[in-house]
């Protein structure tokens, strides 16, 4: 996988996480973006060694939800 493909996957996943955060937690776009971009999960998504960037948005959102509710990524 080349760098452009990896960036596309991360950007698409991030977009979906933001939308799911807005929907489930009733956040504004700005609140949801801040939440996702400042999360522990986002740091892990950017670490290509974790492989989270090519997992589904649903899988990653479950991890984000856990982090938001309990203060850490599961």
N, C-alpha and C positions, 0 to 999 in steps of 0.2 A: 504494500500500500504506500502510495507516495504522500508527500506532505500536504498537497492540495486536498486529497481524498480524506486524510485524517482531519484536517481543519474543517472540511465540510461536515463530517460526522459529528465533531465536537460542537460546531455552530448549530447544527440541526437539533442535537440533543439538548443543548442549552436553551434554545428557543422553546422546545417542548416542555422542558422543566419549568420555565418561566410561565408558560400558559397554564400548566397544571397547578402551579402555585397560586396563580391568580384565581383559578376556578375553585380549588379546594379551600384555600384560606381567605378568599375574598379580598386579596391584596390588590392595590393599584398596580399598574405596569411598573412604575418606579419602585414601589416596595418589593415587588416580586423580583425584579432585576437585581436589586441590592441584596435581597435574601440569597438568591442563587449564586451571584458572583462572589459573595463573602462567605459562602458555606465551606465547610471542610470537604464536602462531597465534590464541589467544583475543583478544589485543589487536587483531589484524587483523580478526577476525570482528566485533568491536564497532565497528570503523570501517566504517560503512555504505558508504563510497566504494569499498571493496575488492570488494564484492559477494559475499564469501565466505559470508555468512549465508544466502544462498539456494542455495548449492551443496550437493551431496549430502554425507552423513556420510562415505561412502567416500572421496570426493575430499579432504575436509578431514582425514580420519584419515591419509591418505597424507602430507599435509603435516606433521601432528603427529608421525607416526612418524619422518619425516626429521629434524624438529627434535630429537626425543629421541635419535636415534642419532648425529646429526652436529652438534648444537648450534645449528642455525639453521633457519629455515623455508626450504624450497627456493625 
